[in-house]
Amino acid sequence: MSQPEHGVACLFCGAELKRSFVDLGMSPLCESFLRADQLDQGETFYPLNVRLCDACLLVQLQVYVDPKDIFTEYAYFSSFSNAWLEHAKSYVDMIVARQQLDARHLVVELASNDGYLLQWFKPHGVPVLGIEPAANVARSAVEKGVPTLVRFFGVELAGELVGQGTRADLILGNNVLAQVPDINSFVGGMKLLLREGGLVTIEFPHLLRLIEGNQFDTIYHEHFFYFSLVAAERIFARHGLAIFDVEELWTHGGSLRIFAAHSEEGRAATGRLLELRERERRAGFHDPAGYGGFEERVRATKRDLLAFLIDAKARGKSVAAYGAPGKGNTLLNYCGIRTDFLDYAVDRNPYKHGRFLPGTHIPVHPPERLAETKPDYILILPWNLRDEIVKQLAYTREWGAKCVVPIPRLEVID
């Protein structure tokens, strides 16, 4: 692995970062969709050079932009994915039974988005509180009847809540741990807010699956961390929380759901946790040298996708993209794919309609655009939802369209 310039400190332990994990060049903020009147204005690109801390083994991206500039207004609404809604409902049904939650308990979700998950606690009669920094997204949650604080979570807010007599029996967070640069304040805040005997569950994409599945497009400025179990255990332990169980999930190409409690309660590690610890050890995650070789696989993916698009265009074929997720913008900017290769993108989220993808300026339309223009190929950018999307696109077979999935390797689906 190449050696970057020195002087950059680990966001968790403060050690100097000397090792590059993968360098994806320069990219704009992946959720900063542009209006038409912004297309002739300057656009800021930031480095996407992900580093590994030799001391604590945390894979991370440095903070180039204040999180308030990213998350105060956000383009991602969880409720637009049917599969994600079903995942949330299944979690609630499971955790209510596991923890025997009822009206005497309080559930707090960190980064509660549009209430996609907390709404499922209402039929069980369990009180909830959402904490969500994006005001535009939080409004949707409140409209669903989900009480929501528009704040960033950390030790300060946790202290305020505890001072008001609020303690949580269950704290949960899905795909937020990677998005908080002050990881120590965030995890420390959970320690403060959690009631004795309470439970923390956190979901995040698993670094092992990112590497095995070549999922480099899940790297973007909104994600400061890329967690292994070994790194997550060290972070939680430092703040008095012990991870005692883990589930492996399908979400986001392969995620972990960790279960944690106060360290002093001494909960025994489950067999699932012990097995995953050993699997990461075999993968080389306990040695900095074990993280090498990923960057060349990423470059090969770029070459394959560009070769396909060049050939398609040379044959006079039209190509559109389905979905406008953050991961898609990382892929398109890294590969240099603009409207010379992709005519447009479609997305179910009305917020994105009439806007343009950051960096590439590809226009975003409603899904109905596909039937109007009948493209020959449809590039599925949210590949983690490929099964759901391929079913949604079954009607495109009428004109002979083929779906294309870029990750983990280029695949044309007949």
C-alpha positions in Angstrom: 0.0 0.0 0.0 1.2 3.5 -0.8 2.4 5.7 2.0 0.6 9.1 2.2 2.0 12.3 3.7 2.3 12.1 7.5 0.7 14.4 10.0 -2.9 13.1 9.9 -4.3 11.8 13.2 -6.6 8.9 13.9 -10.1 10.2 14.7 -10.4 7.6 17.5 -7.0 7.1 19.2 -5.0 10.1 17.9 -2.2 8.0 16.4 -0.5 9.2 13.2 -2.0 7.7 10.1 0.7 6.5 7.7 -1.0 3.9 5.6 -3.5 4.3 2.7 -6.2 1.7 2.3 -7.6 2.9 -1.0 -7.4 6.2 -2.8 -10.5 7.1 -5.0 -9.2 10.5 -6.1 -11.3 13.6 -5.7 -15.1 13.7 -5.4 -17.8 16.1 -4.4 -20.2 15.5 -1.5 -22.3 12.5 -2.7 -25.7 13.7 -1.4 -25.3 17.3 -2.6 -27.7 17.2 -5.5 -27.6 20.3 -7.7 -30.4 22.5 -8.9 -30.4 23.7 -12.6 -29.3 27.2 -11.5 -26.2 25.7 -9.8 -24.8 24.0 -12.9 -22.7 26.9 -14.0 -21.3 27.6 -10.5 -18.1 26.2 -9.0 -18.3 22.8 -7.3 -15.9 21.7 -4.6 -14.2 18.3 -4.8 -12.5 16.7 -1.7 -10.0 13.8 -1.5 -11.4 10.3 -1.0 -8.2 8.8 0.4 -9.1 6.2 3.0 -6.5 5.4 5.6 -5.8 2.7 8.1 -4.6 3.3 11.7 -1.8 1.0 12.5 -2.4 1.5 16.2 -6.2 0.7 16.6 -6.9 -0.8 13.1 -9.7 1.7 12.4 -10.2 2.3 8.7 -11.2 6.0 8.2 -11.6 9.0 6.0 -10.5 12.4 7.3 -13.0 15.2 8.0 -12.9 17.6 5.1 -16.4 19.1 5.7 -18.2 19.9 8.9 -21.0 17.4 9.4 -23.4 20.2 9.8 -22.8 21.1 6.2 -23.7 17.6 5.2 -26.6 16.5 7.4 -28.5 19.7 8.3 -30.5 19.1 5.1 -30.2 15.6 3.6 -31.4 14.0 0.4 -31.8 10.4 1.8 -35.2 9.3 3.0 -35.2 5.7 4.3 -38.9 5.1 3.5 -38.5 5.0 -0.3 -37.1 1.5 -0.1 -39.7 -1.3 0.5 -36.9 -3.7 1.4 -35.5 -1.3 4.0 -38.9 -0.7 5.5 -39.5 -4.5 5.9 -36.0 -4.8 7.4 -37.0 -2.2 10.0 -40.3 -3.8 10.8 -38.6 -7.2 11.3 -36.1 -5.7 13.7 -38.8 -4.1 15.8 -40.8 -7.3 16.1 -37.6 -9.1 17.0 -36.3 -6.6 19.6 -39.7 -6.1 21.3 -39.9 -9.8 21.9 -36.2 -10.2 22.9 -36.3 -7.3 25.4 -40.0 -7.7 26.4 -40.5 -4.0 25.7 -43.8 -2.3 26.6 -45.2 1.1 27.7 -42.8 1.2 30.7 -39.7 1.4 28.4 -38.2 4.1 26.2 -36.6 3.4 22.8 -34.2 6.1 21.4 -33.0 5.9 17.8 -29.9 7.9 16.8 -30.2 9.3 13.3 -33.9 8.3 13.1 -34.3 9.7 9.6 -37.9 10.0 8.5 -39.3 7.7 11.2 -39.1 4.7 9.0 -38.2 2.4 12.0 -39.6 4.0 15.1 -43.1 4.0 13.6 -43.2 0.2 13.9 -43.0 0.5 17.8 -46.4 2.3 17.9 -48.5 -0.8 17.5 -46.6 -2.4 20.4 -47.3 0.6 22.6 -43.6 1.3 23.2 -42.6 5.0 23.8 -40.0 6.3 21.3 -37.8 9.3 20.7 -36.0 10.0 17.5 -32.8 12.1 17.3 -32.2 13.4 13.8 -30.0 16.3 12.7 -31.6 16.8 9.2 -34.5 19.1 9.8 -36.1 18.4 6.4 -36.1 14.6 7.1 -37.2 15.0 10.7 -40.3 16.8 9.6 -41.4 13.6 7.8 -40.9 11.7 11.0 -43.0 14.1 13.0 -45.8 13.8 10.4 -45.8 10.1 11.1 -46.3 10.8 14.8 -42.7 10.0 15.8 -41.4 12.5 18.4 -38.0 13.8 17.0 -35.3 16.0 18.3 -33.5 17.9 15.6 -30.0 17.7 17.1 -26.6 16.0 16.6 -26.1 13.3 19.2 -23.1 13.1 21.5 -22.1 13.5 25.2 -23.5 17.0 25.4 -27.0 16.0 24.3 -26.9 12.8 26.3 -26.1 14.8 29.4 -29.0 17.2 28.8 -31.4 14.3 28.4 -30.2 12.6 31.5 -30.5 15.9 33.4 -34.1 16.0 32.3 -34.7 12.5 33.7 -34.6 10.7 30.4 -32.8 7.3 30.2 -33.2 4.8 27.4 -33.9 1.1 27.8 -32.9 0.5 24.1 -30.6 2.7 22.0 -30.4 1.9 18.4 -28.7 3.3 15.4 -28.7 2.1 11.8 -26.0 3.3 9.5 -25.0 6.3 11.6 -21.9 5.1 13.5 -19.8 5.7 10.3 -21.2 9.2 9.8 -20.1 10.7 13.1 -16.5 12.0 13.1 -16.4 12.6 16.9 -16.8 8.9 17.5 -15.7 9.2 21.1 -18.5 11.7 22.0 -21.1 9.6 20.1 -20.3 6.3 21.9 -19.6 8.1 25.2 -23.1 9.6 24.9 -24.7 6.2 24.5 -23.0 5.1 27.7 -24.5 8.1 29.5 -28.0 7.7 28.1 -28.3 3.9 28.5 -30.3 2.7 31.6 -28.8 -0.1 33.8 -29.7 -3.4 32.2 -30.4 -1.6 28.9 -29.3 -2.6 25.4 -27.6 -0.9 22.5 -27.9 -2.2 19.0 -26.0 -0.6 16.1 -25.9 -1.5 12.5 -23.1 -0.6 10.1 -21.6 -2.0 6.9 -18.9 -4.6 7.6 -15.4 -3.9 6.4 -14.9 -7.6 5.7 -17.9 -7.6 3.3 -16.7 -4.3 1.7 -13.4 -5.9 0.9 -14.8 -9.3 -0.2 -17.6 -7.7 -2.2 -15.4 -5.0 -3.8 -17.8 -2.4 -2.5 -15.6 0.6 -2.8 -18.5 2.8 -3.9 -19.8 2.7 -0.3 -16.9 5.0 0.5 -17.8 8.7 0.5 -17.4 11.8 2.6 -20.5 11.2 4.6 -18.9 8.0 5.9 -15.9 8.7 8.0 -15.4 5.1 9.2 -15.4 1.6 7.8 -15.7 -0.8 10.7 -14.3 -4.2 11.4 -15.6 -6.0 14.5 -12.1 -5.7 16.0 -12.1 -1.9 15.7 -15.7 -1.6 16.9 -15.0 -3.6 20.0 -12.0 -1.4 20.9 -14.1 1.8 20.5 -17.0 0.6 22.6 -14.8 -0.9 25.3 -13.0 2.4 25.7 -16.3 4.0 26.7 -17.5 1.3 29.1 -19.7 -0.6 26.7 -19.1 -4.3 25.8 -20.2 -5.9 22.6 -21.5 -9.3 23.5 -23.4 -10.5 20.4 -23.5 -9.9 16.7 -25.7 -10.6 13.7 -24.7 -10.6 10.1 -27.2 -8.8 7.8 -27.9 -8.5 4.1 -28.2 -4.8 4.2 -25.9 -2.5 2.3 -24.0 -5.4 0.8 -23.4 -7.0 4.2 -23.7 -5.3 7.6 -23.2 -6.2 11.2 -25.8 -5.6 13.9 -23.9 -5.4 17.2 -25.5 -5.8 20.6 -23.8 -4.0 23.5 -24.4 -3.4 27.2 -22.7 -1.7 30.1 -19.3 -3.4 30.5 -19.7 -3.8 34.3 -22.7 -6.1 33.7 -20.3 -8.7 32.3 -22.5 -10.3 29.7 -21.0 -13.4 28.2 -19.9 -13.3 24.5 -22.1 -15.4 22.2 -20.9 -18.1 19.9 -21.7 -15.8 16.9 -19.4 -13.1 18.3 -16.6 -15.6 18.9 -16.9 -17.1 15.4 -16.7 -13.7 13.7 -13.7 -12.6 15.8 -11.9 -15.7 14.5 -13.0 -15.1 10.9 -11.6 -11.6 11.0 -8.4 -12.9 12.5 -8.0 -15.4 9.6 -8.7 -12.5 7.2 -5.7 -10.6 8.5 -7.6 -7.9 10.3 -5.4 -8.0 13.4 -2.3 -7.0 11.4 -2.0 -3.8 9.3 -0.4 -5.7 6.5 -3.6 -7.8 6.1 -5.5 -4.8 4.6 -3.4 -4.6 1.4 -4.4 -5.4 -2.2 -7.8 -3.8 -2.3 -6.9 -0.8 -4.4 -5.9 -2.8 -7.5 -9.2 -4.7 -7.5 -11.0 -1.3 -7.4 -9.0 -0.1 -10.4 -9.9 -3.3 -12.3 -13.6 -2.6 -11.7 -13.2 0.9 -13.1 -11.6 -0.4 -16.3 -14.3 -3.1 -16.8 -17.2 -0.6 -16.4 -15.7 1.9 -18.7 -14.9 -0.8 -21.3 -18.6 -1.9 -21.3 -19.9 1.7 -21.6 -17.5 2.6 -24.4 -18.5 -0.5 -26.3 -22.2 0.1 -25.8 -21.9 3.7 -27.0 -19.9 2.6 -30.0 -22.7 0.3 -30.9 -25.2 3.2 -30.7 -26.9 1.9 -27.5 -28.5 4.2 -24.9 -27.8 3.8 -21.2 -29.7 5.2 -18.2 -29.2 4.7 -14.5 -31.7 3.4 -12.0 -31.3 5.0 -8.5 -29.3 8.0 -7.4 -27.8 6.8 -4.1 -24.7 8.2 -2.5 -22.7 5.1 -3.5 -23.6 5.7 -7.2 -22.1 9.2 -7.1 -18.8 7.8 -5.7 -18.8 5.2 -8.5 -19.6 7.7 -11.3 -17.1 10.3 -10.1 -14.3 7.8 -9.6 -14.8 6.4 -13.1 -15.4 9.7 -14.8 -18.8 8.8 -16.1 -21.0 11.7 -17.1 -23.7 12.3 -19.7 -21.4 11.1 -22.4 -22.1 7.6 -21.1 -25.3 7.9 -19.1 -28.2 9.8 -20.5 -29.9 10.3 -17.2 -30.8 8.7 -13.9 -34.2 7.9 -12.3 -35.1 7.7 -8.7 -38.2 7.1 -6.6 -37.4 10.0 -4.2 -39.2 13.2 -5.4 -36.6 15.3 -3.6 -34.1 14.4 -6.3 -36.4 15.0 -9.4 -35.3 17.9 -11.5 -31.9 18.0 -9.8 -28.5 16.8 -11.1 -25.9 14.4 -9.7 -23.0 16.0 -7.9 -19.8 16.2 -10.0 -21.2 14.4 -13.1 -24.3 16.7 -13.6 -26.4 13.7 -14.8 -30.1 14.8 -14.6 -32.5 12.9 -12.3 -36.0 12.0 -13.4 -38.9 10.0 -12.0 -38.9 6.3 -12.8 -41.5 6.8 -15.5 -38.8 8.3 -17.7 -37.6 4.8 -18.5 -40.8 3.9 -20.3 -40.8 7.2 -22.2 -37.3 6.8 -23.6 -36.8 3.0 -23.6 -33.0 2.8 -22.9 -31.1 -0.3 -24.1 -29.3 -0.7 -20.8 -30.2 0.3 -17.2 -27.3 0.6 -14.8 -28.4 -0.3 -11.3 -26.5 2.0 -8.9 -28.0 0.8 -5.6 -26.8 -2.7 -6.3 -27.5 -3.7 -2.7 -31.2 -3.6 -3.7 -30.7 -5.4 -7.0 -33.3 -8.1 -6.5 -36.0 -5.5 -5.5 -35.1 -3.3 -8.4 -34.9 -6.0 -11.1 -38.4 -7.0 -10.1 -39.5 -3.4 -10.4 -37.9 -3.2 -13.9 -39.5 -6.3 -15.2 -41.7 -4.2 -17.6 -38.6 -3.0 -19.4 -38.2 -6.4 -21.0 -41.0 -5.3 -23.3 -38.5 -3.3 -25.4 -35.5 -5.6 -24.7 -33.7 -3.6 -22.0 -31.0 -5.3 -20.0 -30.0 -4.4 -16.4 -26.4 -3.9 -15.6 -24.9 -4.3 -12.1 -21.4 -2.9 -11.6 -20.5 -4.3 -8.1 -18.9 -6.7 -7.1 -18.1 -7.3 -10.8 -19.7 -6.1 -14.0 -22.8 -8.2 -14.7 -25.4 -7.8 -17.5 -28.7 -9.4 -16.5 -30.8 -10.7 -19.3 
